[in-house]
Amino acid sequence: MGVDLLHLWAQMGTFAKGIVVIMALMSIFSLTIMITKLIQIKKSEAATRKFAPTFSRAIQEENLDQAIALSEKNRAGHLSRVVGGALGEVKPLIRDRATITAADINSAERAVERQMLITLSEFKRGLPVLATVGATAPFVGLLGTTMGIVNAFTGMAQQGASGGLAGISAGIAEALITTAFGLMVAIPAVWAYNYFTTKIENLTVEMTYGSKELIDYLIKSVGSEFGRSIFTKEFQAQKAVTGAGQISG
């Protein structure tokens, strides 16, 4: 036996219709966030998949000029935005063929942390709405159900014994449909919230790993002279004089 939603809507009272309208707005809002967030994350992942191997190869080859150019060109990915902040701090020194010191590395590390906070904030934007919809939609539907059952039994009391179960069946069906709508709105929101939370955790790992790889490279480079490195041993001298060698990794 099917459910005639249009017939139920026509039979609903003003309060029940208001509940359904509220849940429809919640559903539209949460679906908009889901689609927007999915596009944002997929776009960032695709850009990072193209950027990460080339950037890692440039770092391994000690070609910071190429690494800087890559990070400036590919700004759509989360990893390029984070490491680009670090490279932006040392870019003037590299262009001038100057010496990178411990203070410069600490500055680059702080730039990474700032950019990670900004990027994560953008990824998490809208997730509290999904969590709120997932948590409250069933209760909003239950509110409609409770009031609908109260109205159904009130009508039965007014009709007396002649009403019977048949007299209140339509009212109970009208009441229960709001709970069903509440679950239909809440379940996708909870699924989406858990999915995006897991995705953002994975993106955080990628950003942390990539930025640490860059910072480790800078630390190792200032401590030795090799290949095409433009760094010197001034880092070691600075550690001895100022004690600035404590660099958080």
PASEBA-1860 file (N, C-alpha, C; in nm, 3 decimals):
! residues 249
1> MGVDLLHL> 0.085/-0.119/0.000/0.000/0.000/0.000/0.088/0.124/0.000 ~ 0.069/0.211/-0.095/0.150/0.330/-0.107/0.101/0.441/-0.016 ~ 0.184/0.542/-0.003/0.151/0.658/0.079/0.129/0.776/-0.013 ~ 0.012/0.834/-0.007/-0.023/0.950/-0.089/0.021/1.076/-0.014 ~ 0.141/1.123/-0.048/0.195/1.237/0.025/0.114/1.363/0.003 ~ 0.063/1.380/-0.118/-0.018/1.498/-0.145/-0.146/1.498/-0.063 ~ -0.206/1.379/-0.050/-0.327/1.369/0.031/-0.296/1.396/0.178 ~ -0.184/1.341/0.226/-0.144/1.368/0.364/-0.117/1.516/0.388
9> WAQMGTFA> -0.050/1.579/0.290/-0.023/1.723/0.302/-0.153/1.803/0.310 ~ -0.251/1.762/0.229/-0.379/1.833/0.232/-0.451/1.814/0.364 ~ -0.432/1.698/0.427/-0.500/1.669/0.553/-0.425/1.724/0.675 ~ -0.301/1.765/0.657/-0.222/1.814/0.771/-0.274/1.945/0.824 ~ -0.255/1.962/0.953/-0.287/2.089/1.014/-0.177/2.191/0.992 ~ -0.201/2.312/1.038/-0.105/2.420/1.018/0.029/2.391/1.087 ~ 0.024/2.338/1.209/0.147/2.309/1.284/0.229/2.203/1.211 ~ 0.166/2.094/1.167/0.238/1.987/1.098/0.298/2.037/0.967
17> KGIVVIMA> 0.225/2.120/0.895/0.279/2.176/0.771/0.401/2.263/0.800 ~ 0.394/2.339/0.910/0.509/2.421/0.947/0.631/2.336/0.976 ~ 0.612/2.223/1.044/0.723/2.132/1.073/0.784/2.078/0.943 ~ 0.699/2.039/0.848/0.748/1.985/0.721/0.825/2.092/0.645 ~ 0.777/2.215/0.646/0.847/2.324/0.576/0.984/2.348/0.640 ~ 0.990/2.347/0.772/1.118/2.367/0.841/1.217/2.257/0.802 ~ 1.170/2.132/0.799/1.260/2.021/0.764/1.300/2.027/0.617 ~ 1.211/2.078/0.531/1.248/2.094/0.391/1.360/2.197/0.376
25> LMSIFSLT> 1.352/2.306/0.452/1.458/2.407/0.448/1.589/2.351/0.503 ~ 1.580/2.273/0.610/1.700/2.210/0.666/1.764/2.116/0.565 ~ 1.679/2.042/0.493/1.730/1.948/0.394/1.799/2.021/0.279 ~ 1.738/2.128/0.230/1.797/2.205/0.120/1.929/2.266/0.163 ~ 1.933/2.320/0.284/2.055/2.383/0.335/2.167/2.279/0.347 ~ 2.136/2.163/0.406/2.239/2.061/0.424/2.284/2.003/0.291 ~ 2.193/1.984/0.196/2.232/1.933/0.065/2.322/2.032/-0.008 ~ 2.293/2.160/0.005/2.379/2.262/-0.057/2.520/2.256/-0.001
33> IMITKLIQ> 2.531/2.241/0.131/2.662/2.230/0.194/2.733/2.104/0.148 ~ 2.661/1.992/0.140/2.721/1.865/0.097/2.782/1.878/-0.043 ~ 2.705/1.933/-0.135/2.752/1.944/-0.273/2.870/2.039/-0.283 ~ 2.859/2.154/-0.216/2.968/2.253/-0.218/3.096/2.196/-0.158 ~ 3.081/2.128/-0.043/3.197/2.071/0.025/3.260/1.959/-0.058 ~ 3.177/1.877/-0.121/3.231/1.768/-0.203/3.310/1.822/-0.321 ~ 3.258/1.925/-0.387/3.329/1.986/-0.500/3.461/2.047/-0.452 ~ 3.457/2.115/-0.338/3.578/2.179/-0.284/3.687/2.077/-0.254
41> IKKSEAAT> 3.650/1.968/-0.188/3.750/1.868/-0.149/3.802/1.793/-0.270 ~ 3.713/1.753/-0.361/3.757/1.680/-0.480/3.850/1.767/-0.566 ~ 3.819/1.894/-0.578/3.904/1.984/-0.656/4.041/1.998/-0.592 ~ 4.044/2.011/-0.460/4.171/2.024/-0.389/4.253/1.896/-0.398 ~ 4.187/1.780/-0.387/4.258/1.653/-0.398/4.317/1.633/-0.536 ~ 4.240/1.669/-0.640/4.290/1.654/-0.777/4.412/1.743/-0.801 ~ 4.406/1.866/-0.752/4.519/1.957/-0.769/4.642/1.908/-0.693 ~ 4.621/1.853/-0.573/4.733/1.804/-0.493/4.796/1.681/-0.555
49> RKFAPTFS> 4.716/1.594/-0.615/4.771/1.474/-0.681/4.866/1.512/-0.795 ~ 4.838/1.623/-0.861/4.926/1.669/-0.968/5.049/1.741/-0.911 ~ 5.029/1.811/-0.801/5.135/1.895/-0.746/5.237/1.817/-0.665 ~ 5.192/1.724/-0.581/5.278/1.660/-0.482/5.399/1.588/-0.541 ~ 5.384/1.503/-0.643/5.502/1.432/-0.695/5.607/1.526/-0.754 ~ 5.562/1.626/-0.827/5.656/1.720/-0.889/5.726/1.803/-0.783 ~ 5.652/1.847/-0.683/5.711/1.926/-0.576/5.811/1.844/-0.496 ~ 5.776/1.720/-0.464/5.867/1.634/-0.388/5.996/1.608/-0.466
57> RAIQEENL> 5.983/1.590/-0.597/6.101/1.567/-0.680/6.189/1.692/-0.682 ~ 6.128/1.809/-0.688/6.206/1.933/-0.687/6.281/1.951/-0.556 ~ 6.218/1.914/-0.445/6.283/1.924/-0.315/6.399/1.826/-0.306 ~ 6.378/1.704/-0.353/6.484/1.603/-0.349/6.603/1.643/-0.435 ~ 6.575/1.714/-0.543/6.681/1.760/-0.631/6.739/1.894/-0.586 ~ 6.693/1.945/-0.472/6.741/2.071/-0.415/6.717/2.190/-0.508 ~ 6.609/2.183/-0.583/6.575/2.289/-0.677/6.461/2.372/-0.617 ~ 6.498/2.465/-0.530/6.397/2.546/-0.464/6.331/2.645/-0.559
65> DQAIALSE> 6.401/2.688/-0.662/6.340/2.777/-0.760/6.221/2.709/-0.827 ~ 6.237/2.585/-0.865/6.127/2.511/-0.925/6.016/2.486/-0.824 ~ 6.053/2.456/-0.699/5.952/2.431/-0.596/5.868/2.556/-0.571 ~ 5.934/2.671/-0.569/5.860/2.797/-0.549/5.767/2.823/-0.666 ~ 5.817/2.802/-0.789/5.733/2.824/-0.907/5.611/2.731/-0.907 ~ 5.631/2.607/-0.865/5.520/2.512/-0.860/5.416/2.554/-0.757 ~ 5.461/2.595/-0.640/5.367/2.634/-0.535/5.291/2.761/-0.571 ~ 5.354/2.852/-0.647/5.286/2.975/-0.689/5.188/2.948/-0.802
73> KNRAGHLS> 5.220/2.850/-0.885/5.134/2.819/-1.000/5.012/2.737/-0.960 ~ 5.030/2.644/-0.865/4.922/2.554/-0.825/4.869/2.594/-0.689 ~ 4.773/2.685/-0.688/4.717/2.734/-0.562/4.582/2.671/-0.530 ~ 4.535/2.580/-0.613/4.404/2.520/-0.588/4.411/2.407/-0.487 ~ 4.529/2.345/-0.471/4.543/2.233/-0.381/4.578/2.276/-0.239 ~ 4.538/2.194/-0.142/4.565/2.227/-0.003/4.713/2.220/0.029 ~ 4.785/2.124/-0.028/4.927/2.111/0.001/5.008/2.227/-0.056 ~ 4.977/2.269/-0.178/5.051/2.379/-0.238/5.030/2.509/-0.162
81> RVVGGALG> 4.913/2.528/-0.107/4.888/2.650/-0.029/4.970/2.652/0.099 ~ 4.983/2.535/0.162/5.055/2.529/0.289/5.206/2.546/0.268 ~ 5.263/2.467/0.178/5.407/2.478/0.155/5.442/2.609/0.087 ~ 5.348/2.664/0.012/5.372/2.794/-0.050/5.393/2.903/0.054 ~ 5.323/2.890/0.169/5.343/2.987/0.276/5.484/2.982/0.332 ~ 5.537/2.861/0.346/5.674/2.847/0.396/5.775/2.899/0.295 ~ 5.756/2.863/0.169/5.849/2.909/0.067/5.842/3.059/0.047 ~ 5.724/3.116/0.072/5.712/3.261/0.061/5.799/3.335/0.160
89> EVKPLIRD> 5.824/3.270/0.277/5.908/3.334/0.378/6.056/3.335/0.337 ~ 6.099/3.230/0.267/6.242/3.221/0.231/6.268/3.263/0.087 ~ 6.164/3.291/0.012/6.181/3.327/-0.129/6.271/3.448/-0.149 ~ 6.252/3.559/-0.074/6.342/3.674/-0.095/6.488/3.640/-0.071 ~ 6.514/3.555/0.028/6.653/3.518/0.057/6.712/3.435/-0.055 ~ 6.630/3.345/-0.111/6.679/3.261/-0.221/6.705/3.344/-0.345 ~ 6.614/3.439/-0.372/6.631/3.522/-0.491/6.756/3.608/-0.481 ~ 6.789/3.650/-0.356/6.906/3.734/-0.337/7.032/3.653/-0.314
97> RATITAAD> 7.016/3.521/-0.320/7.129/3.430/-0.292/7.188/3.458/-0.154 ~ 7.101/3.484/-0.060/7.145/3.516/0.076/7.148/3.390/0.161 ~ 7.172/3.408/0.289/7.184/3.296/0.381/7.056/3.280/0.462 ~ 7.008/3.157/0.471/6.890/3.128/0.551/6.936/3.089/0.691 ~ 6.882/3.153/0.791/6.920/3.130/0.930/6.812/3.051/1.003 ~ 6.841/3.020/1.129/6.743/2.949/1.210/6.615/3.031/1.227 ~ 6.628/3.162/1.242/6.511/3.248/1.255/6.425/3.244/1.131 ~ 6.490/3.237/1.014/6.414/3.228/0.889/6.335/3.098/0.882
105> INSAERAV> 6.395/2.988/0.927/6.326/2.860/0.925/6.209/2.861/1.023 ~ 6.231/2.919/1.140/6.121/2.931/1.235/6.007/3.014/1.179 ~ 6.043/3.119/1.107/5.941/3.202/1.042/5.865/3.123/0.938 ~ 5.936/3.041/0.859/5.870/2.957/0.759/5.779/2.855/0.824 ~ 5.823/2.802/0.937/5.742/2.703/1.008/5.614/2.766/1.062 ~ 5.623/2.886/1.113/5.504/2.955/1.161/5.410/2.989/1.045 ~ 5.468/3.021/0.929/5.384/3.047/0.812/5.306/2.922/0.772 ~ 5.370/2.806/0.782/5.301/2.679/0.754/5.185/2.659/0.850
113> ERQMLITL> 5.209/2.683/0.977/5.103/2.663/1.077/4.987/2.758/1.052 ~ 5.017/2.883/1.019/4.909/2.979/0.992/4.828/2.936/0.871 ~ 4.896/2.895/0.764/4.825/2.858/0.643/4.744/2.730/0.664 ~ 4.796/2.638/0.745/4.719/2.517/0.774/4.592/2.550/0.849 ~ 4.599/2.642/0.945/4.481/2.683/1.019/4.376/2.744/0.927 ~ 4.422/2.829/0.835/4.329/2.893/0.741/4.265/2.789/0.649 ~ 4.347/2.699/0.595/4.296/2.598/0.503/4.198/2.504/0.571 ~ 4.233/2.459/0.691/4.143/2.370/0.765/4.013/2.440/0.802
121> SEFKRGLP> 4.022/2.568/0.834/3.901/2.643/0.864/3.807/2.649/0.743 ~ 3.865/2.664/0.624/3.783/2.667/0.504/3.719/2.530/0.476 ~ 3.796/2.423/0.500/3.742/2.290/0.478/3.630/2.257/0.578 ~ 3.644/2.305/0.701/3.546/2.272/0.805/3.423/2.362/0.802 ~ 3.429/2.466/0.722/3.315/2.558/0.716/3.190/2.484/0.667 ~ 3.084/2.492/0.741/2.959/2.426/0.705/2.935/2.293/0.775 ~ 3.042/2.231/0.826/3.025/2.103/0.894/2.941/2.115/1.021 ~ 2.953/2.223/1.100/2.863/2.235/1.216/2.716/2.236/1.177
129> VLATVGAT> 2.685/2.289/1.059/2.546/2.288/1.014/2.499/2.146/0.989 ~ 2.583/2.065/0.924/2.547/1.925/0.901/2.529/1.851/1.033 ~ 2.617/1.878/1.128/2.605/1.813/1.259/2.476/1.856/1.329 ~ 2.442/1.983/1.318/2.320/2.032/1.382/2.196/1.972/1.317 ~ 2.194/1.967/1.184/2.080/1.908/1.114/2.066/1.761/1.150 ~ 2.178/1.689/1.149/2.173/1.547/1.181/2.125/1.520/1.322 ~ 2.157/1.610/1.414/2.120/1.589/1.554/1.978/1.635/1.586 ~ 1.930/1.738/1.517/1.802/1.799/1.556/1.685/1.761/1.467
137> APFVGLLG> 1.711/1.720/1.342/1.600/1.690/1.252/1.505/1.581/1.307 ~ 1.556/1.471/1.365/1.462/1.371/1.421/1.375/1.429/1.532 ~ 1.431/1.520/1.611/1.353/1.578/1.720/1.248/1.676/1.668 ~ 1.282/1.747/1.561/1.183/1.835/1.499/1.068/1.752/1.445 ~ 1.100/1.640/1.378/0.995/1.551/1.329/0.914/1.490/1.442 ~ 0.982/1.456/1.552/0.912/1.399/1.667/0.818/1.500/1.731 ~ 0.857/1.626/1.727/0.768/1.730/1.778/0.638/1.732/1.699 ~ 0.652/1.726/1.565/0.531/1.721/1.482/0.448/1.597/1.511
145> TTMGIVNA> 0.515/1.483/1.531/0.443/1.359/1.561/0.369/1.368/1.694 ~ 0.436/1.423/1.795/0.373/1.435/1.926/0.248/1.522/1.920 ~ 0.260/1.637/1.856/0.145/1.726/1.846/0.035/1.664/1.759 ~ 0.074/1.588/1.655/-0.026/1.524/1.571/-0.104/1.417/1.645 ~ -0.035/1.340/1.728/-0.104/1.237/1.807/-0.197/1.301/1.910 ~ -0.149/1.410/1.971/-0.235/1.481/2.065/-0.363/1.528/1.996 ~ -0.348/1.583/1.877/-0.466/1.629/1.802/-0.557/1.513/1.765 ~ -0.494/1.399/1.727/-0.575/1.282/1.687/-0.657/1.231/1.805
153> FTGMAQQG> -0.598/1.220/1.921/-0.672/1.171/2.037/-0.773/1.275/2.088 ~ -0.739/1.400/2.070/-0.837/1.504/2.106/-0.960/1.494/2.018 ~ -0.938/1.469/1.887/-1.051/1.451/1.796/-1.131/1.326/1.830 ~ -1.061/1.220/1.871/-1.130/1.096/1.909/-1.216/1.119/2.033 ~ -1.165/1.196/2.128/-1.242/1.226/2.249/-1.366/1.307/2.216 ~ -1.354/1.396/2.120/-1.469/1.477/2.082/-1.575/1.395/2.011 ~ -1.532/1.295/1.934/-1.626/1.210/1.861/-1.691/1.106/1.952 ~ -1.628/1.075/2.063/-1.682/0.976/2.153/-1.656/0.836/2.103
161> ASGGLAGI> -1.733/0.742/2.150/-1.713/0.602/2.115/-1.739/0.573/1.969 ~ -1.817/0.660/1.903/-1.850/0.634/1.763/-1.730/0.652/1.670 ~ -1.626/0.726/1.717/-1.510/0.749/1.631/-1.430/0.623/1.607 ~ -1.392/0.556/1.713/-1.314/0.433/1.702/-1.176/0.457/1.643 ~ -1.107/0.346/1.613/-0.971/0.353/1.557/-0.971/0.415/1.419 ~ -1.073/0.385/1.342/-1.080/0.440/1.206/-1.086/0.591/1.207 ~ -1.143/0.645/1.312/-1.157/0.790/1.318/-1.026/0.861/1.343 ~ -0.928/0.792/1.405/-0.802/0.858/1.437/-0.685/0.805/1.353
169> SAGIAEAL> -0.709/0.705/1.268/-0.600/0.647/1.190/-0.535/0.749/1.097 ~ -0.620/0.831/1.035/-0.565/0.932/0.944/-0.480/1.032/1.021 ~ -0.525/1.070/1.141/-0.450/1.165/1.221/-0.316/1.109/1.267 ~ -0.315/0.978/1.303/-0.190/0.916/1.345/-0.093/0.905/1.227 ~ -0.144/0.868/1.110/-0.058/0.862/0.991/0.002/0.998/0.960 ~ -0.081/1.103/0.972/-0.031/1.239/0.950/0.078/1.274/1.050 ~ 0.058/1.229/1.174/0.156/1.260/1.278/0.288/1.188/1.255 ~ 0.281/1.059/1.220/0.403/0.980/1.206/0.485/1.021/1.085
177> ITTAFGLM> 0.422/1.080/0.984/0.496/1.115/0.862/0.601/1.221/0.892 ~ 0.578/1.305/0.992/0.678/1.408/1.023/0.805/1.345/1.082 ~ 0.789/1.239/1.160/0.907/1.169/1.211/0.985/1.105/1.097 ~ 0.911/1.048/1.001/0.978/0.988/0.885/1.056/1.094/0.808 ~ 0.997/1.212/0.789/1.068/1.320/0.720/1.193/1.362/0.799 ~ 1.179/1.365/0.931/1.293/1.402/1.013/1.410/1.306/0.996 ~ 1.380/1.177/0.991/1.486/1.078/0.971/1.546/1.089/0.831 ~ 1.461/1.116/0.732/1.511/1.130/0.595/1.605/1.250/0.582
185> VAIPAVWA> 1.583/1.353/0.660/1.671/1.470/0.657/1.798/1.444/0.737 ~ 1.785/1.375/0.850/1.898/1.359/0.942/2.000/1.258/0.893 ~ 1.955/1.146/0.838/2.048/1.038/0.802/2.151/1.083/0.700 ~ 2.113/1.146/0.588/2.217/1.193/0.494/2.311/1.296/0.556 ~ 2.258/1.381/0.644/2.343/1.482/0.707/2.449/1.418/0.796 ~ 2.410/1.315/0.872/2.506/1.245/0.959/2.610/1.173/0.875 ~ 2.565/1.105/0.770/2.661/1.036/0.682/2.761/1.135/0.623 ~ 2.709/1.246/0.572/2.797/1.346/0.509/2.894/1.405/0.611
193> YNYFTTKI> 2.846/1.432/0.731/2.934/1.489/0.834/3.049/1.393/0.865 ~ 3.019/1.267/0.885/3.125/1.169/0.914/3.220/1.154/0.796 ~ 3.167/1.156/0.675/3.250/1.141/0.555/3.346/1.259/0.543 ~ 3.295/1.380/0.555/3.379/1.499/0.539/3.479/1.512/0.654 ~ 3.440/1.472/0.774/3.533/1.477/0.886/3.652/1.385/0.862 ~ 3.625/1.265/0.812/3.733/1.172/0.781/3.821/1.225/0.668 ~ 3.758/1.282/0.566/3.834/1.338/0.455/3.927/1.450/0.501 ~ 3.876/1.538/0.586/3.955/1.650/0.633/4.072/1.601/0.718
201> ENLTVEMT> 4.050/1.495/0.797/4.161/1.437/0.872/4.270/1.385/0.779 ~ 4.230/1.323/0.669/4.329/1.275/0.572/4.403/1.391/0.506 ~ 4.332/1.496/0.474/4.396/1.613/0.414/4.493/1.678/0.513 ~ 4.458/1.676/0.641/4.547/1.731/0.743/4.677/1.653/0.750 ~ 4.667/1.522/0.739/4.788/1.439/0.738/4.875/1.474/0.618 ~ 4.815/1.491/0.501/4.891/1.524/0.381/4.961/1.659/0.397 ~ 4.890/1.758/0.449/4.950/1.890/0.466/5.063/1.886/0.569 ~ 5.041/1.813/0.677/5.144/1.803/0.781/5.269/1.734/0.728
209> YGSKELID> 5.249/1.623/0.658/5.364/1.548/0.604/5.442/1.632/0.504 ~ 5.370/1.696/0.411/5.438/1.776/0.309/5.512/1.895/0.367 ~ 5.452/1.962/0.463/5.518/2.078/0.523/5.638/2.037/0.607 ~ 5.626/1.925/0.680/5.740/1.878/0.758/5.856/1.836/0.668 ~ 5.822/1.778/0.553/5.926/1.740/0.459/6.004/1.862/0.412 ~ 5.932/1.971/0.385/5.998/2.094/0.342/6.082/2.155/0.454 ~ 6.026/2.162/0.575/6.100/2.220/0.687/6.224/2.136/0.719 ~ 6.211/2.004/0.715/6.327/1.917/0.739/6.435/1.941/0.635
217> YLIKSVGS> 6.393/1.962/0.512/6.490/1.990/0.406/6.565/2.119/0.434 ~ 6.492/2.222/0.476/6.557/2.350/0.506/6.655/2.336/0.622 ~ 6.615/2.262/0.725/6.702/2.244/0.841/6.830/2.170/0.801 ~ 6.815/2.064/0.723/6.932/1.987/0.681/7.021/2.070/0.588 ~ 6.959/2.154/0.506/7.035/2.230/0.409/7.124/2.334/0.476 ~ 7.074/2.398/0.579/7.155/2.502/0.643/7.266/2.443/0.727 ~ 7.261/2.312/0.752/7.363/2.248/0.833/7.474/2.187/0.752 ~ 7.465/2.194/0.621/7.568/2.132/0.538/7.574/2.201/0.403
225> EFGRSIFT> 7.680/2.176/0.331/7.695/2.231/0.197/7.699/2.114/0.101 ~ 7.604/2.106/0.010/7.600/1.995/-0.084/7.529/2.040/-0.211 ~ 7.566/1.976/-0.319/7.497/1.995/-0.447/7.488/2.141/-0.485 ~ 7.366/2.183/-0.519/7.341/2.319/-0.560/7.291/2.406/-0.445 ~ 7.311/2.358/-0.322/7.259/2.432/-0.207/7.322/2.570/-0.198 ~ 7.242/2.670/-0.169/7.292/2.807/-0.155/7.308/2.843/-0.009 ~ 7.285/2.746/0.082/7.294/2.774/0.224/7.439/2.754/0.272 ~ 7.471/2.813/0.387/7.605/2.802/0.444/7.598/2.750/0.586
233> KEFQAQKA> 7.712/2.748/0.653/7.718/2.697/0.789/7.692/2.806/0.893 ~ 7.637/2.917/0.849/7.606/3.023/0.943/7.502/2.976/1.045 ~ 7.422/2.881/1.005/7.322/2.826/1.095/7.388/2.768/1.220 ~ 7.495/2.692/1.200/7.566/2.633/1.313/7.630/2.740/1.400 ~ 7.683/2.843/1.337/7.744/2.951/1.414/7.639/3.024/1.496 ~ 7.523/3.044/1.437/7.415/3.112/1.508/7.369/3.031/1.628 ~ 7.365/2.898/1.614/7.328/2.812/1.726/7.427/2.827/1.841 ~ 7.554/2.835/1.808/7.656/2.845/1.912/7.650/2.979/1.984
241> VTGAGQIS> 7.617/3.086/1.910/7.621/3.220/1.968/7.491/3.254/2.040 ~ 7.378/3.227/1.975/7.249/3.271/2.026/7.166/3.159/2.086 ~ 7.208/3.033/2.063/7.128/2.921/2.114/6.996/2.908/2.042 ~ 6.991/2.952/1.916/6.867/2.949/1.840/6.847/2.820/1.766 ~ 6.917/2.715/1.806/6.906/2.590/1.733/6.785/2.508/1.765 ~ 6.703/2.550/1.865/6.585/2.472/1.900/6.474/2.503/1.801 ~ 6.458/2.418/1.707/6.357/2.438/1.603/6.252/2.331/1.620 ~ 6.125/2.371/1.639/6.019/2.270/1.652/5.993/2.208/1.520
249> G> 5.991/2.076/1.515/5.967/2.002/1.390/5.831/1.959/1.388
END
